[in-house]
Amino acid sequence: MLNYDVIIIGSGIAGYSAALRCLDHGLKTAIISSGQSALHFSSGSIDLLSHSPISHQLVRDPWSEISRLHTSLPQHPYAKIGVRNIRQAMSWFQSILSDAGIPMSSLPTQENHLRITTLGTLKPAWLSQPYVKKLDFDCRNLQDIKQIVMVSIEGFRDFQPNIAKEVLQRNALPVGNIPIRIVKINLSAFNQLHRNPNDFRSIDISRVLRNKQNFDEFSDQLSATATPDDLVIIPAILGNGDGLQLMHKLSNQTGLHFHEVPTMPPSLLGIRIEEALMKTFTHRGGILHKGDEVLGGKFNTNENKLQLSDIRTRKMGDLTLSAKHYILASGSFFSKGLIADRNHVTEPVFGLDISETGDRSFWHQKDFFTQHPHEFLSFGVETDEQFVPCIQGQKVHNLTCVGSVLSGYNPITHGCGGGIAISTAYAAAEKIMAERNPNIPLEARA
C-alpha cells in the first residue's frame, strides 16, 4: 500500500490547484491522472463569472454579482465559499502561474474584459494571458489601434480569418469601425515535409516554428505586413513545451502588438497552463500517477463517521493507495466524472449522491443553441457547505469534491468554470489544513 496525506483524483485545473495548495501546506500529495484534461480544449483564459445566475444578463463586475449569491442562490459554490476567500484563491492562482512563467491578469478595475475569439466574437473573461488583448466593455482601449491585421497561415485550416473578420465587423461596437486586413503567411518548411499542410494542427506548426530558421522566416513575414500601430490577431501556434518564451521572442523581434486566439483542439493557450501547473507540481515534490484510473474505494466507519480508507486503480492492480484525505476533481460529463444513461446520471468512481435530475425530458432544451440553459449542465455531486459529499445520505467525511463535478451551478451558461475550479480547490485544501491543525488561525495558514 502506498500512503499519502492527500490523494487527488483528476488533473485538470481544479485537481492541480488543490494539489499545489496542499503542497503549500507541506502535505505529501499525489494526483491520479487518467489523461489529458479539458485544458487542452480551453481558451487559456479564466472565467470568473460572465453571466448572472440570477438575471442571466452579461456581468461587467463579477465581484458585485458574486456577493449577491449568498442570499439569492445559497447552493451555488461561490455562495458557500464567500467573496473574501474567492479573492484570496484567485490571487494565489495568479501568483502560482506567474512564478511558472505564465502571468495572467485582469483589467485594473478588476472587472471582466472582452477577448476576440477565433470566430470573431467578443467573449467575457476575467484573467487572460499576456498576448490576449483585454478589451473593456466599451472598447475604449482600442482607440489607438489603426487597423486589425489577421494572420492566415497558408494551408492551416483551424483558423479562418475571413469568418472572423466578417463577424467582428458586424459587432455593434467600436471594433467594427477599425479597418481589418487579412495577410497570408507561407512557410517554406511546409514544402519540405511529406505531409499535406491542410493536415497540420497548431501543435504541429509549433514544432516547425521551434526551428530558428523557420521562426525567423515567420517573424520576417509578419514584420513586412504589419506595423506597431496595428493589433495583429494570430492563431496560437507558439508555446508547445516552452511556455511563452517564443511569443516573447516574436514580440521583441517584430515590435508588433499581438492578440492570440485559441484554435481548434489542441489549444496551445490551454496546454501552456496545464504544462505550467504539472511542472510546478512535480518540481515541488508532488507525485503524479499519470495515465491511471481510479476504479473504486474501500470505506470504513470510524467513530460513527464514514471514511474512505483506500482506493484501487487500473495500473496498480492489487496495490492500493491510501491517504488521510481525498479530493475528487474528476470533472463533469466531458472527462467522465459524471456518466449519463437513458434515465440517470451517476458519479462512477464512488457512487456519490447526485443532485435531483428529474425526468430526462427536462434535462435539456429542444434546440442546442438556446437562450435558456440546458439543465444537465448544472447536474453534479451534492455536497454540504464544505463540499463534503454523501453516499446514500451518509457523509464521507474525509472526501471533498471540487470543480465541475459539483452541482449547483452552470459553468457554460454563466461563464464561471475556471473560477469555480480554482476557488473550490483552494477551499478544499484550506479545509484539510484546518482539520489537521484546528488551533492555527486562518490568517496564519493563508
TINURO-839972 format. One record per residue: x, y, z of N, C-alpha, C in turn; residue in three letters. Coordinates in steps of 0.2 Angstrom, whole numbers, plus 5000, padded with zeros to 4 digits. Atoms other than C-alpha are relative to their C-alpha. Layout:
XYZXYZXYZAla/...
This chain:
500449945000500050005000500450065000Met/499749945001500650174995499650065005Leu/500449954995500250315009500250074998Asn/499949935001500050495006499650045006Tyr/500549964996499250645016499450014996Asp/500649985005498150695001500149964994Val/500050025006497650604986499550044996Ile/500549965004496850704972499849964993Ile/500250045006495850614958499850054995Ile/500149955006495950724942500650055000Gly/499549955001497250834934499850064996Ser/500149945003496350974927500250065004Gly/499849944997496451154933499850005008Ile/500250014993495451104949500549955004Ala/499650054997496550954953500750035001Gly/499449974998498151044951500050065005Tyr/500049954995497651194960499949975007Ser/500150034993497051084975500749975002Ala/499350034999498750994974500550055002Ala/499549954998499851144974499950045006Leu/500149974994498951224988500149955006Arg/499850054995499151064998500850005001Cys/499250004999501051064994500250075004Leu/499849944996501051245001500049995007Asp/500050014993500551175017500449945003His/499650064998501851035017499749935000Gly/500350065000500750895014500249954994Leu/499850055005501350735005499449994995Lys/500650005005500150744989500249974994Thr/500050045007499850634974499450024996Ala/500649995005498750664959500049934996Ile/500150065005497950514949499750044994Ile/500249975007497850574931499849954995Ser/500250055005496850474918500250024993Ser/499849975006497450584904500050074999Gly/500049925002497350754895499450035003Gln/500649974997496250874904499650044995Ser/500449965004494950994897500450064998Ala/499649955002496351124897500250004993Leu/499850015007496851054880499550034995His/500649985004495151114874499850085002Phe/500249944997495151284883500250064996Ser/499849945003495351464878500750025003Ser/499449984997496851484890499850065004Gly/500249954996495851624899499649975006Ser/500350024994495051614916499350045001Ile/500749974998493151654918499950005007Asp/500249994993492651714935499250005000Leu/500750005001490851754931499850054995Leu/500249965006490251814914499350025000Ser/500849995000488351804916499749985007His/500350004993487251824931499649945001Ser/500450054999486551664938499350025002Pro/500649974998485151774944499650034995Ile/500449965006484651884929500249974994Ser/499750035006485651784916500350064995His/499849955004486251954910500850005000Gln/499350005000488051994905500350045006Leu/499749974994489152044920500650044999Val/499449965000490352184920500549995006Arg/499650014994490852174938499849945004Asp/500150074997490951994944500050005007Pro/500050004992491352034962499450025003Trp/500749974997489752134965499549944999Ser/500550055001488751994957500149945004Glu/499850064996489651854967499750015007Ile/500249994993489251944983499250005001Ser/500750015000487351934979499849935001Arg/500250075000487351744978499949975007Leu/500150034994487451714996499350005003His/500750004998485651764999499649974994Thr/500550015006484951734981500149924998Ser/499950075002485751564977500549965005Leu/499650034995486451484993500449944999Pro/499750075002486851314985500650014995Gln/499549985005488051404972500749995004His/499350014996489851354976500350075002Pro/499749934998490351544976499750025007Tyr/500349984994489051574989500249965007Ala/499750044995489751435000500750025002Lys/499349984998491551504999500050075002Ile/500049934998491251695000500550044996Gly/499649965004491951834991500850015002Val/499349994997493451865003500549944998Arg/499650065001494051685001500149994992Asn/499950015007493751684982500650054997Ile/499549955002494851844980500749975002Arg/499350034998496251754990500249944996Gln/499850065005496151594979500250034993Ala/499849985007496251694963500650045000Met/499449964999497651804969500649955001Ser/499550055000498551644974500249974994Trp/499950035007498251564957500450044996Phe/499649965004498951714948500850005002Gln/499350004998500551704959500349944998Ser/499850065002500751524955500250004993Ile/499950005008500651544936500550054999Leu/499449955002501751704936500749975002Ser/499350044998503151604946500249954995Asp/499950055005502951474932500150034993Ala/499949975007503151594918499450024996Gly/500649995004501351614913499650065004Ile/500449954997500751784920499450014997Pro/500649985003498951814919499750065004Met/500249944997498051974923499350024998Ser/500749975002496352064923500150074999Ser/499949925001495952244920500150035006Leu/499849974993496552364933499450015004Pro/500649994996494752394938499749945003Thr/500250074998494552204942499349984997Gln/500650025004493052204930500249944995Glu/499950045006492852074916500250044994Asn/499849965006493652114900499749954994His/500250045006493152054882500649984996Leu/499450025005494351954871499749984993Arg/500250025007494251924852500149935000Ile/500050075001493851744849500349984993Thr/499950025007494351634834499550014995Thr/500549995005492751664826499850085000Leu/500249935000492751854829499550035005Gly/500549974995491551864843500450035006Thr/499749974994491851954859499849965006Leu/500250044995491851844874500350035007Lys/499749984993492051894893500549955003Pro/499550044995493451834904500250055005Ala/499849964994494251894920500850005000Trp/499350005000496051834918500249974993Leu/499750035006497051814902500750014999Ser/499350005001498751784896500350064997Gln/499749935002500051924891499850024993Pro/500249985007499651914872499349994998Tyr/500850005002497751924873499850075002Val/500249934999497152104871499350005004Lys/500649994995495952144886499650064998Lys/500549945002494552254879499650015006Leu/500549984996493552354891499349994997Asp/500750025003491652334888499850064995Phe/500149955005491652504879500550004994Asp/499450015005493252454869500450074999Cys/499649945000494052624874500749994999Arg/499350015001495752544874500249974993Asn/499850015007495652514855500150064996Leu/500049945004495652694851500750014997Gln/499349995003497552694847500249954995Asp/499850055006497452544835499850034994Ile/500149975007497552604817499649954996Lys/500350055003497052434810500149945003Gln/500050074998496752254814500349964994Ile/499750045005497852134805499949935002Val/500150074999497351954804500449954996Met/499550045003498651824801499749934998Val/500350075003498151674789500749964998Ser/499450045001499451534789499849964994Ile/500250045006499451454771499949935002Glu/500150074999498651284772499849985007Gly/500350024993498151294791499350025000Phe/500749995000496351264792499650025006Arg/500349994993496051284811499950075002Asp/500249934999495951474810499850034993Phe/500349975007494851554796499950085001Gln/500149934998495151744797499550034996Pro/500649975004493851784783499450005004Asn/500550014996492551714795500050055006Ile/499949964994493251804810499950084998Ala/500149935002493351974800499350024999Lys/500749995002491551964794499650015007Glu/500349994994490951934812500250065004Val/499749944996492052064820499750064997Leu/500349945003491452194808499350015001Gln/500750004999489652154811499850025008Arg/500149994993489852184830499850085001Asn/500249934999488952344836500450035005Ala/499649974995490452404845500650044996Leu/499549965003491952524841500549954996Pro/499550055003492952364835499850014992Val/500250005007491852374819500250064996Gly/499749945003492552544815500750004998Asn/499350005001494352494814500149964994Ile/499950045006494952434797500349935002Pro/499750074999495352244796500349984994Ile/499750025006496552174784500349935002Arg/499750075000497051984781500650004996Ile/499350015004498851944777500149925001Val/499850075000499451774772500749995001Lys/499350024999501051694778500149934998Ile/499850065003501851554769500749975002Asn/499450034998503151444777500349954996Leu/499650055004504451364766500149935003Ser/499850074997504751224778499449954999Ala/500550055001503051154774500149974993Phe/499950035007503651124756500549945001Asn/499550054999505051014764499749945004Gln/500350054996503850904774499649954996Leu/500450055004503050744767499350005003His/500750004997501350794774499650064996Arg/500449945002499950904767499950055005Asn/500149954995499951064776499350015003Pro/500750004998498051054777499949955006Asn/500050054994498350914790500350025006Asp/499649984994499351014802499550035005Phe/500449974994498651064819500550065003Arg/499549944997499351214829500649975004Ser/499450034997500451094839500549984995Ile/499550025005501251034823500450064997Asp/499649945002501651214817500450025005Ile/499549984995502351254834500649965000Ser/499350045000503651114832500450034994Arg/499749975005504051184815500450075002Val/499849934998504251364822500650005006Leu/499550014995505451294836500750004996Arg/499450005004506751284822500250084999Asn/499849935000507751454822499950034993Lys/500149975007507751474803499250014998Gln/500749995001505851444802499750055004Asn/500249954996505551554816500150074997Phe/499849935003506551704808499650014994Asp/500449995006505651674792499350035001Glu/500749984997503951684801500050075002Phe/499949934997504551844810500150054995Ser/499949965006505151924794499450024996Asp/500649995004503551904785499550045004Gln/500449964996502551974800500250075000Leu/499849935000503652124801499950044993Ser/500149975007503452154782499250024999Ala/500749995001501552154784499650045005Thr/500449964994501052254800500550055003Ala/499649944997501652404810499849995007Thr/500250004992501752434829499450035002Pro/500749974999500152534827499449964999Asp/500650055002499152384822499949955006Asp/500250064995498352244833500149944995Leu/499950065004498952084825499749945003Val/500450064997497751934828500449944997Ile/499650065002498751774827499749945003Ile/500250064996498251594830500549985004Pro/499550024995499051524845500449944997Ala/499650055003500451424836500749995003Ile/499450004997501851454848500049985007Leu/500050014993502251394865499949925002Gly/500050074998502251204865500649975003Asn/499450034997503451144878500550065002Gly/499549954997504251314881499650075002Asp/500449944997502851424888499950064995Gly/500149935004502851604882500650024997Leu/499449975002504651614878500050024992Gln/499949985007504451614859499550054998Leu/500549945001502951734860500450065002Met/499649944997504151854870500550014994His/499549995006505451824856499750034994Lys/500349975006504251864842499850075001Leu/500249944999503652014850500650055000Ser/499449965000505352084853500350014994Asn/499750005007505952034836499750044995Gln/500449975005504552114827499850075002Thr/500349944998503952254838499350015000Gly/500850005001502152214835499649985006Leu/500550014995500652204846499649944998His/500350065002499952034846499449985004Phe/500650034996498251954851500049934998His/500150075001498251764852499349985000Glu/500650045000496751664848500149935000Val/499950075000496551484853499749974993Pro/500250045006496251364838499649945002Thr/500350064999495351204836500549965005Met/499650044996495951074849500649974996Pro/499849984994497351054854500150085001Pro/499949934999497351234861500750015004Ser/499349994997499151294865499950055006Leu/500149954994498451434876499949965006Leu/500250054995497651294887500649965002Gly/499550054998499151174886500650045004Ile/499549964996500351314892499850005008Arg/500250004993499351324908500149935003Ile/500050074997499251134911500849985001Glu/499350025000501151114907500350045006Glu/499749964994501551254920499849975006Ala/500350024994500451184933500349935002Leu/499750074999501151004930500750005002Met/499350004999502951054930500150035007Lys/499949974993502751164946499849945005Thr/500250054995501851014955500649955001Phe/499450064999503250884951500650035002Thr/499449974997504651004954500050025007His/500149994993503951044971499949935004Arg/500050074997503950854975499349975000Gly/500650035000502150814971500149934996Gly/500050065003501850634965499449994995Ile/500550005005500950614948500049934997Leu/500150075003500250444944499650014993His/500349985007499950484925499849944996Lys/500350055004498850384914499749945004Gly/500450054996497950294928499350025001Asp/500749994999496150274933499849975006Glu/500250034993495350254950499449964998Val/500650055002494150104949499550005006Leu/500450004994493450124967500450015006Gly/499749994994493750134985499749965005Gly/500250034994493650055002499850055005Lys/500249964995492650135015499949965007Phe/500150024993492550115034499750055004Asn/500449964995491650185049500550015006Thr/499649984995492750275062499750055005Asn/500449954996491850355077499450024997Glu/500649985003490250345068500050044994Asn/500049965006490950435053500349964994Lys/499850035006491050365036500650034997Leu/499449985003492850375028500249964995Gln/499650045005493750325013500749985002Leu/499450024997495150225018500649994995Ser/499550015005496050175002499649994993Asp/500350005007495750174983500449954996Ile/499750055005496150044969500050044993Arg/500049975006496750104952500249944995Thr/499950055005496950014935500749984999Arg/499350015001498850024934500349965006Lys/499650034994499249974952499749935001Met/500250074998498249814952499849995007Gly/500150024993498249734969500350055005Asp/499749954996499249884976499650065001Leu/500449954999498150004984500350075002Thr/499749934998498450194988499550025006Leu/500449984994497950265005500250075001Ser/499849934997497850445012499550025005Ala/500549984995497050535026499550044997Lys/500549965004496150655014500049994993His/500150015007495450634997499750064997Tyr/500449955004494950764984499849984993Ile/500350025007493850724969499950064996Leu/500049955005494250834955499949974993Ala/500150045006493650714941499750044994Ser/500449965005492650844931499349984999Gly/500750015001490950834923500049954994Ser/500250055005490250734908500650004995Phe/499550005005491750784896500649955002Phe/499450044997493050694907499849945003Ser/500350064997491850564913500050005007Lys/500150004993491750624930499349995002Gly/500750014999489950614928499849964994Leu/500250055006489050474917499350005000Ile/500750005001487350484910499849944996Ala/500350055004486250344904499350034998Asp/500749975003484450354897499650035006Arg/500549974995483650394914500450035006Asn/499749984994485050434927500750034998His/499349985000486650524930500349985006Val/499650034994487950444941500750035000Thr/499349994998489650484949500349935000Glu/499850075001490650324943500549985005Pro/499550034996492050314955499849985007Val/500250024993491250314972499249995001Phe/500750015000489350314968499750065005Gly/500249954995489150484977499350034998Leu/500749975002487450564978500050064996Asp/500149955006486950674963499450045002Ile/500649954999485850824963499449974996Ser/500650035003484050784958500050024992Glu/500049995007483950764939499350004997Thr/500750005003482050734936500049964994Gly/500150045007481350664920500550024995Asp/499549995005482550654906499850064995Arg/500249955005481450764895500150075003Ser/499949934997481850914907500850015000Phe/499349994999483750884906500350054995Trp/499749955005484050994890499450044997His/500549975004483151114879500049974993Gln/500150035006482451064862500650024995Lys/499549985005483751174852500750005004Asp/499350004997485651154856500250075002Phe/499849934999485951344854499350045002Phe/500649984997484651424865500250065005Thr/499949954995484451574877499949975007Gln/500250034994483851454890500649955002His/499550054998485151344900499849934999Pro/500150075000485251164897500149975008His/500050024993484851084914500649955002Glu/499550054998486050944913500750035002Phe/499349974998487551064914500150025007Leu/499949984993487151104932499949945004Ser/500050064996487050924937500749985003Phe/499450024997488350854949499949975007Gly/500050034993488850794966499750055005Val/500249964995487850864980500550005006Glu/499550004994488950924995499750055005Thr/500249954995488751025011500450064999Asp/499749945001489451195014500850004999Glu/499350015001491251125014500249954994Gln/499950045006491051024998500149935002Phe/499950074998490950855008499449974997Val/500650035003489850734998499749945004Pro/500350054997488750595003499949944996Cys/500350065003488350414999499449975003Ile/500750024997486550365001499950045007Gln/500249964994486350515013500550005005Gly/499550004994487950475024500650044997Gln/499449975002489350595023500749965000Lys/499450035000491050545018500550055002Val/499749944997492050655030500750014998His/499449985002493750645023500150004992Asn/500049995008493250665004499750074999Leu/500249945002493050834997499950014992Thr/500150005007492350874979500150074998Cys/499949935002492951024969499950004992Val/500049995007492751094951499349984997Gly/500650015004491551044938499649935002Ser/500450054997490950884947499550025004Val/500549974995489950994959499450024996Leu/500649975002488151034957499950075002Ser/500249934997487351204960500250064995Gly/499849945004488051304945500049974993Tyr/499950025007488151304926500650044997Asn/499349975002489951334921500050034993Pro/500049975007489551364902499550065000Ile/500549955001487951474903500350065004Thr/499849944996488651584917500750025000His/499349985001490451584912500450005007Gly/499650004994491251534929500449935001Cys/499750064999492051364926500750015003Gly/499349994998493851424929500050025007Gly/500049974994493451524944499749955005Gly/500250054996492451384952500549955002Ile/499550054999493851264949500550025005Ala/499549974996495151374957499850015007Ile/500249984993494151434972499849945004Ser/500250064996493451264977500649965002Thr/499450044999495151184975500450035006Ala/499649964995495951314986499649995007Tyr/500450004994494451304999500149925003Ala/500050064998494651114999500749995004Ala/499350014996496551125004500050045007Ala/500149964994496151255017499649965005Glu/500450054996494851135024500449955003Lys/499650064997496050995026500550035005Ile/499549984995497351105034499750025007Met/500449984994496051175046499949945005Ala/500150064996495650995051500649975003Glu/499450034997497450945054500350045005Arg/499849954995497851105063499550045003Asn/500649964999496251165071500250065005Pro/499849944996497251285083500450064997Asn/499649945004498151385069499550044997Ile/500449955002497251545065500050004992Pro/500050005007496651555047500550054996Leu/499549955003497751715044500749974999Glu/499350035000499251605048500149954995Ala/499950055005498851475035500050034993Arg/500149975006498551605021500750004996Ala/
